[in-house]
Amino acid sequence: MYLYRKMESRIATYQIEMLDQPFHYEANECSKTVIVRTYVENKLISKTKYGYVTKEEVYEWLKNGQDINLDRCYVKNFSISEYKQSIDYEELTHIELQNFSAQNAFFDCTLRTDFSYIDFKGTVKFNDAVFAHGNVSFYQCEFSDTPLEFKNVEFGNGEISFQYVKFGNDDVLFGSSKFYGGVVSFVNANFGDGNAIFNNVNFYDSKVKFHFSRFGRGDVSFQKVKFGNQTVDFRTVEFGSGRVDFRRSVFGNGYVTFDESEIKSGRFNFRYVRFGNNDMSFQQFNFGTADVFFENVDFGSGRLSFSECLAKKISFKGSRLDVYLDLRVSKVDVIDLSETVLRDIIDMKPLDHSVHIKTLYLNGMRNLGRIIIDWKVNNIRELILSQPDTSLRQKSEQFNNLKENFDQSGQYDDEDEAYILFKRYELAADVKEALAEGGKKYLKLPAYAFKWLIFDKMGLFATSPLRVLFSMIVVYITFSLLYLLLPVVKLGNIVNSVGATDGLSYFQTCFYHSAITFLTIGYGDYYPEGFSRGISVVEGWTGLFLMSYFTVAFVRKILR
């Protein structure tokens, strides 16, 4: 007898052929054989033989409390709900099942393959199984403390439900499985203390839900996972204390959310991940003491938010930031943006809640966008200077990066603050390198000292005209006192050249001569003698220089 039937999944067409021939596979003996041909784009890609097992046979094994082995078997319309009806059990009653194996099995159904409300007491293996069509439900199942194996499983088009499942305290293995369904739900699932491994899983265009799920002390691994263009929902997930690893995973253009989730300790790893062109949200995520890495990540072109999150350290090192990145965190000790490429906006300025960041790394950043940050409110000076492992040169470069950012955004007072520290740490780096290299480099030290005294201390690198004006007054008084002191040691004097009868005391004469010399007025009614001549030359040059310095600083302020 031959029976042909076709079923459609998202990428494959299955043709079922049933033969009145016995089938033998290891311990399984079946009276009939099923041949499943798989087509993709009308091309035959596989032809597999299975032993035919009726659902009634499986129900009988359940009733007798037997171990169930469906390895390389074809089963159609298996439903634990139907089985419970046949033995007059309530729908929500849990059924105990001992060891269960369905490796390389083929599950076919009209609407749903139903494993809900089963308490699996022994080993469970679904490796290489195919759920070809319809919904698949493991709703409220419980598994024992043995490895649960769903490796390389194909789930067809439909709702795949692991909601409210209680996994045991051993490993849960979904590696290399494929979900062609519309919804994959692990909502409120409890993964125990074992490792949860989803490496190399392909969710295609399934909507993925993990919200309210809980993980224990084991590792959670989603390495090289491919998510589709639907929502990926990890809201309010408890990640426990193991490592969470999404390395090299690819997210499509669906919305991605990890809002209000938490991890107690360990490591949260998103290295080399690629996001799509939709929003990503980690709002109010509590990373605890875990190390958090978003390094070498391409965040696509959506909106990325870490608003109100808590963390010890978040690293974006080497990532490409073409997104609006909301870093208005509640409290993070270290944020590392070094070697990133920014093409959009990073927002750290508090708005409706306080932002506490202790250390910020910007070294090597290519800022082609804008950083929204406030010098005083965000305490930027301490954010950079608190870096324990960057050189003076690197700190200087970071202040320069901020200076250019403030200039573009019109924050000119903040730009001045950043510019002063940029020049100071640049000068400090030059001095340190000169001292370390020695030799001819020592000849540069006087020039560095001149820059420190004149450019920095006397004018804050032309950012403060009042500072220059105050320096001018100090210099003027200093020269006046020198003129007053020289006659005492018989090294110089200030002489009246025109016989003026204005009655100035020598004290007044010294201050008067100093003023007309400093301001380069040069009336000639008083002239210096002795060493006073040399001092007058120096004062005249100093006055000319400082007046020019004041003019530059003043005009700079006015123009801005």
KELUM-741729 format. One record per residue (C-alpha): residue number from 1; x, z, y; residue in three letters. Coordinates in Angstrom, 1 decimal. Example, Ala and Ser with C-alpha at 12.3 -4.5 7.8 and 13.67 -1.06 7.14 Angstrom:
   nr       X       Z       Y  rest
    1    12.3     7.8    -4.5   ALA
    2    13.7     7.1    -1.1   SER
// end
This chain:
   nr       X       Z       Y  rest
    1     0.0     0.0     0.0   MET
    2     1.2    -0.9     3.5   TYR
    3     0.2     0.7     6.7   LEU
    4     1.4    -0.6    10.1   TYR
    5     1.1     1.2    13.3   ARG
    6     2.8     1.0    16.7   LYS
    7     3.5     3.8    19.1   MET
    8     4.9     3.6    22.6   GLU
    9     7.4     5.9    24.3   SER
   10     9.2     5.4    27.6   ARG
   11    12.0     3.3    26.2   ILE
   12    11.2     2.6    22.5   ALA
   13     8.5     1.1    20.3   THR
   14     8.1     2.6    16.8   TYR
   15     6.7     0.6    13.9   GLN
   16     5.6     2.7    11.0   ILE
   17     5.4     1.3     7.5   GLU
   18     4.3     3.4     4.5   MET
   19     5.3     2.5     1.0   LEU
   20     4.0     3.8    -2.4   ASP
   21     7.5     4.6    -3.4   GLN
   22     9.1     8.0    -4.1   PRO
   23    11.7     9.3    -1.7   PHE
   24    14.5    11.6    -2.4   HIS
   25    16.7    13.3     0.2   TYR
   26    18.9    16.2    -0.9   GLU
   27    16.4    18.9    -2.0   ALA
   28    13.3    17.0    -0.9   ASN
   29    11.2    15.0    -3.3   GLU
   30     8.3    13.0    -1.8   CYS
   31     5.8    10.7    -3.5   SER
   32     5.8     8.2    -0.7   LYS
   33     8.3     6.6     1.7   THR
   34     7.9     5.9     5.3   VAL
   35    10.0     3.3     7.1   ILE
   36    10.3     3.7    10.8   VAL
   37    11.6     0.7    12.8   ARG
   38    12.7     1.4    16.4   THR
   39    12.6    -1.4    19.0   TYR
   40    13.9    -1.4    22.5   VAL
   41    12.9    -4.4    24.6   GLU
   42    11.5    -6.0    21.4   ASN
   43    14.9    -5.7    19.8   LYS
   44    15.3    -3.8    16.5   LEU
   45    17.8    -1.1    17.0   ILE
   46    17.3     1.1    13.9   SER
   47    15.5     1.2    10.6   LYS
   48    15.2     4.6     8.9   THR
   49    13.5     5.8     5.7   LYS
   50    11.7     9.1     5.6   TYR
   51     9.9    11.0     2.9   GLY
   52     6.1    11.3     3.6   TYR
   53     4.8    14.9     3.8   VAL
   54     1.2    15.6     4.8   THR
   55     0.3    18.4     7.2   LYS
   56    -1.9    19.9     4.4   GLU
   57     1.2    20.3     2.3   GLU
   58     3.0    22.1     5.1   VAL
   59    -0.1    24.4     5.6   TYR
   60     0.0    25.3     2.0   GLU
   61     3.7    26.2     2.2   TRP
   62     2.9    28.4     5.2   LEU
   63     0.1    30.1     3.4   LYS
   64     2.4    30.9     0.5   ASN
   65     5.1    32.3     2.8   GLY
   66     7.6    29.7     1.6   GLN
   67    10.7    28.5     3.4   ASP
   68     9.9    25.1     4.9   ILE
   69    12.3    22.2     4.6   ASN
   70    11.3    18.9     6.3   LEU
   71    14.7    17.4     6.5   ASP
   72    14.3    13.6     6.7   ARG
   73    10.6    13.8     6.4   CYS
   74     7.8    12.1     8.2   TYR
   75     4.9    14.5     9.3   VAL
   76     1.9    13.5    11.3   LYS
   77    -0.4    15.7    13.4   ASN
   78     1.1    19.0    12.5   PHE
   79    -0.8    21.7    14.3   SER
   80    -0.4    25.5    13.8   ILE
   81    -3.7    25.9    15.6   SER
   82    -5.5    23.8    13.1   GLU
   83    -3.8    25.8    10.3   TYR
   84    -5.1    29.1    11.8   LYS
   85    -8.6    27.7    12.0   GLN
   86    -8.4    26.8     8.3   SER
   87    -7.6    30.4     7.4   ILE
   88   -10.0    32.0    10.0   ASP
   89    -7.2    33.4    12.2   TYR
   90    -7.7    33.9    15.9   GLU
   91    -6.2    31.2    18.1   GLU
   92    -3.7    33.6    19.8   LEU
   93    -2.6    35.3    16.5   THR
   94     1.1    34.9    15.7   HIS
   95     2.0    33.4    12.4   ILE
   96     5.2    34.5    10.7   GLU
   97     7.4    31.8     9.3   LEU
   98    10.7    32.2     7.4   GLN
   99    13.5    29.7     7.3   ASN
  100    12.5    26.3     8.8   PHE
  101    14.5    23.1     8.8   SER
  102    13.4    19.7    10.1   ALA
  103    16.7    18.0    10.6   GLN
  104    16.4    14.2    10.9   ASN
  105    12.7    14.6    10.7   ALA
  106    10.1    12.4    12.3   PHE
  107     7.1    14.1    13.9   PHE
  108     4.1    11.8    14.7   ASP
  109     0.9    12.8    16.3   CYS
  110    -2.2    11.5    18.0   THR
  111    -2.2    14.1    20.8   LEU
  112     0.0    17.1    20.1   ARG
  113     2.6    18.4    17.7   THR
  114     1.8    22.2    17.7   ASP
  115     4.3    25.0    16.8   PHE
  116     2.7    27.5    19.2   SER
  117     2.5    31.3    18.4   TYR
  118     5.0    31.1    15.5   ILE
  119     7.3    34.0    14.8   ASP
  120    10.4    32.4    13.2   PHE
  121    12.1    35.1    11.2   LYS
  122    15.0    33.1     9.8   GLY
  123    17.1    30.0    10.7   THR
  124    15.5    27.2    12.6   VAL
  125    17.0    23.7    12.7   LYS
  126    15.6    20.6    14.4   PHE
  127    18.8    18.7    14.8   ASN
  128    18.4    14.9    15.1   ASP
  129    14.6    15.2    14.8   ALA
  130    12.3    12.8    16.6   VAL
  131     9.0    13.8    18.3   PHE
  132     7.9    10.3    18.8   ALA
  133     4.6    10.5    20.7   HIS
  134     2.3    12.9    22.5   GLY
  135     2.7    16.6    23.6   ASN
  136     5.0    19.1    21.8   VAL
  137     4.2    22.8    22.1   SER
  138     6.3    25.8    21.1   PHE
  139     4.2    28.0    23.4   TYR
  140     4.9    31.7    23.0   GLN
  141     7.0    31.3    19.9   CYS
  142     9.5    34.0    19.0   GLU
  143    12.9    33.3    17.3   PHE
  144    15.1    35.6    15.4   SER
  145    18.8    36.5    16.1   ASP
  146    20.1    33.3    14.5   THR
  147    21.3    30.1    16.1   PRO
  148    18.4    27.8    17.2   LEU
  149    19.4    24.2    16.8   GLU
  150    17.7    21.4    18.7   PHE
  151    20.8    19.2    19.0   LYS
  152    20.4    15.5    19.5   ASN
  153    16.6    15.7    19.4   VAL
  154    14.4    13.0    20.9   GLU
  155    11.2    14.2    22.6   PHE
  156     8.7    11.4    23.4   GLY
  157     6.3    10.9    26.2   ASN
  158     4.2    13.9    27.0   GLY
  159     4.4    17.6    27.9   GLU
  160     7.2    19.4    26.1   ILE
  161     6.4    23.1    26.3   SER
  162     8.7    26.0    25.6   PHE
  163     6.7    28.3    27.9   GLN
  164     6.9    32.1    27.3   TYR
  165     9.2    31.5    24.3   VAL
  166    11.3    34.5    23.3   LYS
  167    14.6    33.2    22.0   PHE
  168    16.8    35.5    19.9   GLY
  169    20.2    37.0    20.8   ASN
  170    22.1    34.1    19.3   ASP
  171    22.9    30.6    20.6   ASP
  172    20.1    28.2    21.7   VAL
  173    21.5    24.7    21.3   LEU
  174    19.8    21.7    22.9   PHE
  175    23.0    19.6    23.3   GLY
  176    22.7    15.8    23.6   SER
  177    18.9    15.9    23.3   SER
  178    16.7    13.4    25.1   LYS
  179    13.4    14.1    26.9   PHE
  180    11.3    11.1    27.6   TYR
  181     8.2    13.2    28.4   GLY
  182     6.4    13.7    31.7   GLY
  183     7.0    17.5    31.9   VAL
  184     9.6    19.7    30.2   VAL
  185     8.7    23.3    30.7   SER
  186    10.7    26.4    29.9   PHE
  187     8.6    28.5    32.4   VAL
  188     8.9    32.3    31.7   ASN
  189    11.2    31.6    28.7   ALA
  190    13.5    34.5    27.6   ASN
  191    16.8    33.3    26.3   PHE
  192    18.1    36.7    25.1   GLY
  193    21.8    37.4    25.1   ASP
  194    23.1    34.3    23.3   GLY
  195    24.5    31.1    24.9   ASN
  196    22.0    28.5    26.1   ALA
  197    23.6    25.1    25.7   ILE
  198    22.0    22.0    27.2   PHE
  199    25.2    19.9    27.5   ASN
  200    24.7    16.1    27.7   ASN
  201    20.9    16.4    27.7   VAL
  202    19.1    13.4    29.3   ASN
  203    15.8    14.4    30.9   PHE
  204    15.2    10.8    32.1   TYR
  205    12.2    11.0    34.6   ASP
  206    10.8    14.2    33.2   SER
  207     9.7    17.0    35.6   LYS
  208    11.9    19.9    34.6   VAL
  209    10.6    23.5    34.9   LYS
  210    12.7    26.6    34.3   PHE
  211    11.1    28.9    36.9   HIS
  212    10.7    32.6    36.0   PHE
  213    12.9    32.1    32.9   SER
  214    15.5    34.7    32.0   ARG
  215    19.0    34.5    30.5   PHE
  216    21.0    37.5    29.2   GLY
  217    24.7    38.1    28.8   ARG
  218    25.5    34.6    27.3   GLY
  219    26.7    31.5    29.0   ASP
  220    24.3    28.9    30.4   VAL
  221    25.6    25.4    30.2   SER
  222    24.1    22.2    31.6   PHE
  223    27.4    20.2    31.6   GLN
  224    27.0    16.4    32.0   LYS
  225    23.2    16.7    32.1   VAL
  226    21.2    13.8    33.6   LYS
  227    18.1    14.7    35.5   PHE
  228    15.6    12.1    36.6   GLY
  229    13.8    11.4    39.8   ASN
  230    11.2    14.2    39.4   GLN
  231    11.3    17.8    40.5   THR
  232    13.9    20.1    39.0   VAL
  233    12.6    23.6    39.3   ASP
  234    14.8    26.7    38.7   PHE
  235    13.0    29.0    41.1   ARG
  236    13.2    32.8    40.5   THR
  237    15.4    32.4    37.4   VAL
  238    17.4    35.4    36.2   GLU
  239    20.8    34.0    35.1   PHE
  240    22.1    37.2    33.7   GLY
  241    25.9    38.0    33.6   SER
  242    27.3    34.9    31.8   GLY
  243    28.8    31.8    33.2   ARG
  244    26.4    29.2    34.5   VAL
  245    27.8    25.7    34.3   ASP
  246    26.4    22.4    35.7   PHE
  247    29.7    20.6    35.8   ARG
  248    29.5    16.8    36.1   ARG
  249    25.7    16.8    36.0   SER
  250    23.7    14.1    37.8   VAL
  251    20.5    14.8    39.7   PHE
  252    18.2    12.0    40.6   GLY
  253    16.0    11.6    43.7   ASN
  254    13.7    14.5    42.8   GLY
  255    13.4    17.8    44.7   TYR
  256    15.8    20.4    43.4   VAL
  257    15.1    24.1    43.9   THR
  258    16.9    27.3    42.8   PHE
  259    15.0    29.5    45.4   ASP
  260    15.0    33.3    44.9   GLU
  261    17.0    33.1    41.7   SER
  262    19.8    35.5    40.8   GLU
  263    23.0    35.9    38.8   ILE
  264    24.5    39.3    38.3   LYS
  265    28.1    38.3    37.7   SER
  266    30.3    35.7    36.0   GLY
  267    30.6    32.2    37.4   ARG
  268    28.2    29.6    38.9   PHE
  269    29.8    26.2    38.6   ASN
  270    28.5    23.0    40.2   PHE
  271    31.8    21.1    40.3   ARG
  272    31.7    17.3    40.3   TYR
  273    27.9    17.3    40.4   VAL
  274    26.1    14.3    42.0   ARG
  275    22.8    14.9    43.8   PHE
  276    20.3    12.3    44.8   GLY
  277    18.4    11.5    48.1   ASN
  278    16.0    14.5    48.2   ASN
  279    16.1    18.1    49.4   ASP
  280    18.1    20.8    47.5   MET
  281    17.3    24.4    48.0   SER
  282    19.1    27.6    47.1   PHE
  283    17.2    29.8    49.6   GLN
  284    17.4    33.6    49.0   GLN
  285    19.6    33.0    45.9   PHE
  286    21.4    36.3    45.0   ASN
  287    24.7    35.2    43.5   PHE
  288    25.8    38.8    43.1   GLY
  289    29.5    39.1    42.4   THR
  290    29.7    35.7    40.7   ALA
  291    32.2    33.1    41.9   ASP
  292    30.2    30.1    43.2   VAL
  293    31.7    26.6    43.1   PHE
  294    30.2    23.5    44.7   PHE
  295    33.5    21.7    44.7   GLU
  296    34.0    17.9    44.8   ASN
  297    30.2    17.5    44.9   VAL
  298    28.3    14.6    46.3   ASP
  299    25.2    16.0    47.9   PHE
  300    23.4    12.8    48.5   GLY
  301    21.4    12.4    51.7   SER
  302    18.7    15.1    51.5   GLY
  303    18.6    18.6    53.1   ARG
  304    20.6    21.4    51.5   LEU
  305    19.7    25.0    52.2   SER
  306    21.4    28.3    51.4   PHE
  307    19.3    30.2    53.9   SER
  308    19.2    34.0    53.4   GLU
  309    21.3    33.8    50.2   CYS
  310    23.7    36.6    49.1   LEU
  311    27.2    35.8    47.6   ALA
  312    30.7    37.0    47.4   LYS
  313    32.2    33.5    47.8   LYS
  314    30.8    30.0    48.0   ILE
  315    33.2    27.1    47.8   SER
  316    32.4    23.6    48.9   PHE
  317    36.0    22.5    48.7   LYS
  318    36.5    18.7    48.6   GLY
  319    32.8    17.9    48.7   SER
  320    31.1    15.1    50.6   ARG
  321    28.5    16.5    53.0   LEU
  322    26.2    13.7    54.2   ASP
  323    23.3    16.3    54.4   VAL
  324    21.9    18.8    56.8   TYR
  325    23.5    21.9    55.3   LEU
  326    21.8    25.2    56.2   ASP
  327    24.4    28.0    55.8   LEU
  328    22.4    30.6    57.7   ARG
  329    23.1    33.0    54.8   VAL
  330    22.2    36.7    54.8   SER
  331    25.6    37.9    53.7   LYS
  332    28.5    36.0    52.2   VAL
  333    32.1    37.3    52.2   ASP
  334    33.8    33.9    52.0   VAL
  335    32.6    30.3    52.7   ILE
  336    35.2    27.6    51.9   ASP
  337    34.6    24.2    53.5   LEU
  338    38.2    23.1    53.3   SER
  339    38.9    19.5    52.6   GLU
  340    35.3    18.5    52.9   THR
  341    34.0    15.4    54.7   VAL
  342    31.1    16.2    57.0   LEU
  343    28.9    13.4    58.2   ARG
  344    25.8    15.3    59.2   ASP
  345    25.2    18.9    60.3   ILE
  346    26.2    22.3    59.1   ILE
  347    24.1    25.1    60.6   ASP
  348    25.4    28.6    60.7   MET
  349    23.9    29.9    63.9   LYS
  350    21.4    32.7    63.5   PRO
  351    17.8    32.0    64.4   LEU
  352    15.2    34.3    62.8   ASP
  353    17.6    36.5    60.8   HIS
  354    21.2    37.7    61.1   SER
  355    24.0    35.8    59.5   VAL
  356    26.9    37.8    58.0   HIS
  357    30.0    35.8    57.0   ILE
  358    33.4    37.5    56.8   LYS
  359    35.8    34.6    56.2   THR
  360    35.3    30.8    56.8   LEU
  361    37.8    28.1    55.7   TYR
  362    37.8    24.8    57.6   LEU
  363    41.3    23.6    56.8   ASN
  364    41.6    20.0    56.0   GLY
  365    38.0    19.3    57.0   MET
  366    37.1    15.8    58.3   ARG
  367    34.4    16.6    60.8   ASN
  368    32.5    13.4    61.5   LEU
  369    29.3    15.3    62.2   GLY
  370    28.5    18.6    63.9   ARG
  371    28.8    22.3    63.1   ILE
  372    26.1    24.4    64.7   ILE
  373    27.9    27.8    65.3   ILE
  374    28.4    30.3    68.1   ASP
  375    31.8    31.8    69.0   TRP
  376    30.5    35.3    69.7   LYS
  377    27.4    35.5    67.6   VAL
  378    29.2    34.2    64.5   ASN
  379    32.5    36.0    65.4   ASN
  380    34.5    32.9    64.7   ILE
  381    37.8    34.4    65.7   ARG
  382    37.6    36.8    62.8   GLU
  383    36.2    34.2    60.5   LEU
  384    39.4    32.3    60.7   ILE
  385    42.0    35.0    61.3   LEU
  386    40.7    37.0    58.2   SER
  387    42.0    34.2    55.9   GLN
  388    44.8    35.9    53.8   PRO
  389    46.2    32.7    52.3   ASP
  390    46.4    30.1    55.0   THR
  391    49.5    29.5    57.2   SER
  392    49.7    29.7    61.0   LEU
  393    49.7    25.9    61.1   ARG
  394    46.5    25.7    59.0   GLN
  395    44.8    28.3    61.2   LYS
  396    45.8    26.3    64.2   SER
  397    44.3    23.1    62.8   GLU
  398    41.0    24.9    62.0   GLN
  399    40.7    26.2    65.6   PHE
  400    41.5    22.6    66.8   ASN
  401    38.7    21.3    64.5   ASN
  402    36.3    23.8    66.1   LEU
  403    37.5    23.0    69.6   LYS
  404    36.6    19.3    69.1   GLU
  405    33.3    20.3    67.5   ASN
  406    32.4    22.4    70.6   PHE
  407    33.4    19.7    73.0   ASP
  408    31.1    17.2    71.3   GLN
  409    28.2    19.7    71.4   SER
  410    28.7    20.7    75.0   GLY
  411    29.7    24.3    74.2   GLN
  412    32.5    24.4    76.7   TYR
  413    33.1    28.1    76.9   ASP
  414    33.4    28.2    73.1   ASP
  415    35.6    25.2    73.3   GLU
  416    38.0    27.1    75.6   ASP
  417    38.1    30.0    73.2   GLU
  418    38.9    27.7    70.3   ALA
  419    41.5    25.8    72.3   TYR
  420    43.4    28.9    73.3   ILE
  421    43.7    30.0    69.7   LEU
  422    44.6    26.5    68.6   PHE
  423    47.5    26.4    71.1   LYS
  424    48.6    29.9    70.4   ARG
  425    48.8    29.5    66.6   TYR
  426    50.4    26.1    67.0   GLU
  427    53.1    27.7    69.1   LEU
  428    53.5    30.6    66.7   ALA
  429    53.9    28.1    63.8   ALA
  430    56.6    26.2    65.8   ASP
  431    58.5    29.4    66.4   VAL
  432    58.3    30.5    62.8   LYS
  433    59.5    27.1    61.6   GLU
  434    62.4    27.1    64.1   ALA
  435    63.5    30.6    63.0   LEU
  436    63.2    29.6    59.3   ALA
  437    65.2    26.4    59.7   GLU
  438    67.9    27.8    62.1   GLY
  439    70.7    25.6    63.4   GLY
  440    69.7    23.2    66.2   LYS
  441    66.1    24.4    65.9   LYS
  442    67.2    27.6    67.8   TYR
  443    67.7    25.4    70.9   LEU
  444    63.9    25.0    71.0   LYS
  445    63.2    28.7    71.3   LEU
  446    63.7    28.9    75.2   PRO
  447    61.1    26.1    75.5   ALA
  448    58.7    28.0    73.2   TYR
  449    59.2    31.1    75.3   ALA
  450    58.5    29.1    78.5   PHE
  451    55.2    27.8    77.0   LYS
  452    54.3    31.3    75.9   TRP
  453    54.8    32.8    79.3   LEU
  454    53.6    30.1    81.6   ILE
  455    51.0    28.2    79.7   PHE
  456    49.5    31.0    77.7   ASP
  457    50.0    34.3    79.6   LYS
  458    49.7    32.9    83.1   MET
  459    46.8    30.5    82.6   GLY
  460    45.4    30.6    79.1   LEU
  461    46.4    26.9    78.7   PHE
  462    44.5    25.9    81.9   ALA
  463    41.2    27.2    80.7   THR
  464    41.0    30.1    83.2   SER
  465    41.5    29.4    87.0   PRO
  466    41.0    33.1    87.7   LEU
  467    43.8    33.9    85.3   ARG
  468    46.1    31.4    87.1   VAL
  469    45.0    32.9    90.5   LEU
  470    45.8    36.4    89.4   PHE
  471    49.2    35.2    88.0   SER
  472    49.9    33.6    91.4   MET
  473    49.3    36.9    93.2   ILE
  474    51.5    38.8    90.7   VAL
  475    54.3    36.3    91.2   VAL
  476    54.0    36.4    95.0   TYR
  477    54.2    40.2    95.1   ILE
  478    57.1    40.2    92.7   THR
  479    59.2    37.8    94.9   PHE
  480    58.2    39.8    98.0   SER
  481    59.5    43.0    96.5   LEU
  482    62.7    41.2    95.5   LEU
  483    63.3    40.2    99.1   TYR
  484    62.7    43.8   100.1   LEU
  485    65.2    45.1    97.5   LEU
  486    68.1    42.7    98.2   LEU
  487    69.3    44.3   101.5   PRO
  488    69.4    47.6    99.8   VAL
  489    72.1    46.3    97.4   VAL
  490    73.6    44.1   100.2   LYS
  491    73.0    40.8    98.4   LEU
  492    70.7    39.1   100.9   GLY
  493    68.5    39.3   103.9   ASN
  494    65.6    37.7   105.7   ILE
  495    66.5    36.6   109.3   VAL
  496    64.4    35.8   112.4   ASN
  497    65.6    32.4   113.6   SER
  498    63.7    32.0   116.8   VAL
  499    63.8    35.5   118.3   GLY
  500    60.2    36.2   117.6   ALA
  501    58.8    39.2   119.3   THR
  502    55.8    39.8   117.0   ASP
  503    57.3    43.1   116.0   GLY
  504    57.0    42.7   112.2   LEU
  505    58.6    45.4   110.1   SER
  506    61.1    44.3   107.5   TYR
  507    58.5    45.1   104.8   PHE
  508    56.0    42.8   106.5   GLN
  509    58.7    40.2   107.1   THR
  510    59.5    40.1   103.3   CYS
  511    55.8    39.5   102.4   PHE
  512    55.4    37.0   105.2   TYR
  513    58.5    35.0   104.2   HIS
  514    57.4    35.1   100.5   SER
  515    53.9    33.8   101.4   ALA
  516    55.1    30.8   103.4   ILE
  517    57.7    30.0   100.8   THR
  518    55.4    30.4    97.8   PHE
  519    52.7    28.2    99.5   LEU
  520    55.5    25.7   100.6   THR
  521    54.4    26.0   104.3   ILE
  522    57.9    26.4   105.7   GLY
  523    57.4    27.3   109.4   TYR
  524    61.2    28.0   109.7   GLY
  525    60.7    31.1   111.9   ASP
  526    62.3    33.2   109.2   TYR
  527    65.1    32.1   106.9   TYR
  528    66.9    33.7   103.9   PRO
  529    70.6    34.7   103.7   GLU
  530    72.7    35.4   100.6   GLY
  531    71.0    35.6    97.3   PHE
  532    67.7    35.4    99.1   SER
  533    68.3    31.7    99.5   ARG
  534    68.4    31.1    95.7   GLY
  535    65.3    33.3    95.2   ILE
  536    63.5    31.3    97.9   SER
  537    64.2    28.1    96.1   VAL
  538    62.9    29.4    92.8   VAL
  539    59.8    30.8    94.5   GLU
  540    59.1    27.6    96.3   GLY
  541    59.2    25.6    93.0   TRP
  542    57.1    28.3    91.2   THR
  543    54.5    28.3    93.9   GLY
  544    54.2    24.5    93.8   LEU
  545    53.9    24.6    90.0   PHE
  546    51.3    27.4    90.0   LEU
  547    49.2    25.8    92.7   MET
  548    49.1    22.6    90.7   SER
  549    48.3    24.6    87.6   TYR
  550    45.4    26.3    89.4   PHE
  551    44.2    23.0    90.7   THR
  552    44.1    21.5    87.1   VAL
  553    42.3    24.6    85.7   ALA
  554    39.8    24.7    88.6   PHE
  555    39.0    21.0    88.5   VAL
  556    38.6    21.2    84.7   ARG
  557    36.0    23.9    85.1   LYS
  558    34.2    22.1    87.8   ILE
  559    34.0    18.8    86.0   LEU
  560    32.6    20.5    82.9   ARG
// end
